[in-house]
Amino acid sequence: MQYAETLIPGVLIKRYKRFLADVRLANGRVITAHTANTGAMRGCAKPGSAVRLSHAKNPKRKYHYSWEMVQAENAHWVGINTGLSNVLVKEAVQNATV
């Protein structure tokens, strides 16, 4: 899947209140990102994990970053934005070579 813009790397500090995560960016700045996934995210919300964020263009939005991906303990990247599930499946079906 291709994102409209390059995702921003960071390191997860903590996830809390189901919808929020504190992330340390490469420049050392700590930001709060919106988390679209309301599930438990066992194995995907471990502090210290590498994450990727998108930046919202809407200046009126309360949280300007969204958490998109996390590098799980097995080193695989996991998409955690549940709003993208249907887009990913559609893309996979369209690109299938059977």
N, C-alpha and C positions, 0 to 999 in steps of 0.2 A: 504494500500500500504506500502510496506517495502522499505526504502531507503537503499542504499549500506552501508552507515555509519550513525551514530547517528547525528541527526541535532543539530546545535548549537543554544542555546537560546540567545535572545537579546531583546532589546526594541527599537522600531522605533523612531527615532528622526525626520526625514522628508524624503519625497520622492520628487524627482525633475528630470527634464529633461527626463521624461517618463521611462528611463532605469536605474536610479540610486536611491539609498536610503542610508541614513546615519543611522547606527544602533549602539547602545551602547551594548557591550557585558557584560557578568556577571563580568568580571574582571575590568570593567570601560573603557576599550579601545573603541574608536570610529572608526568604519571601514565604508567603502563605499562598498555596495553590488550591484551587477547587478540585475536588475528586468526584468524578461522575459515578464511580462504582460504590454503591452503598453496602456491598457485601462484606463479609469478614476479611476477605483477601488474605487468608492464611498462607504464609510463605511468600507473599508479595508486598508486605508492608513492614519489612524488617529494617529498623534504623541502620543507616550506613549503606543501604543499597543504592546503586546507581539508578537514576531516574531520568526521564526525558519529559519536558514540558512544552506546551504550546503557549504562545502569547496572544491574548485577545486584542482585537483592534478597537473594541468598543470602550471609549474613555469613561463611560458612566458605569461600567461593570465594577462591582465591589472588589473582586479578586481578578487580577489581570493575567494570571497564569492558570492553566489547566494541566493536571497530571495526566499524561498520555500513556507512558510505558515505564516498566520497571525491569531491571535485570534480576531475575530470580536466582536462588541459590545454585541452580544447576547451570548458571551462566547464560541461559536462554532469555531473550527479551520477551516480555509478556505485555500485551496491550491491555490496559485496564479501563479504558474509556468505553463503557458499555453502549454508548450511543453510536459507536462505530461498528458494532457486530454485523449488522445487515450489510453494510458497505463492504466489509471484508469478505463475507460469504459470497456476495455477488461477484466481486473481483476474482475470487478463487474459482468460481464456476465458469466465468467467462474466459479465464486463462488456462483452464484445465486442458491437458493434452492427453487424451485417452486413446 
